[in-house]
């Protein structure tokens, strides 16, 4: 699982993060996965992460 995190970080591919969340037993649907990502990326302290994964300049 750790190698997926490294790959997601190095490529900025949000689909890898989504795949990890799909595999997590705490997320049961696509809606939940999208909501988790939205909530995490909307936190002010995650601005750089948001830019990285959403390809915002």
JOTA-V966804 format. One record per backbone hydrogen bond with DSSP energy under -1.0 kcal/mol. CO is the residue of the C=O (numbers start at 1). NH is the residue of the N-H. If there is no record, write none. Layout:
co={CO,CO}
nh={NH,NH}
//
This chain:
co={1,2,3,4,5,6,7,8,13,14,15,16,17,18,19,24,29,30,31,32,33,34,35,36,37,38,40,43,44,46,47,48,49,50,51}
nh={5,6,7,8,9,10,11,12,16,18,19,20,21,22,23,27,33,34,35,36,37,38,39,40,41,42,43,46,47,50,51,52,53,54,56}
//
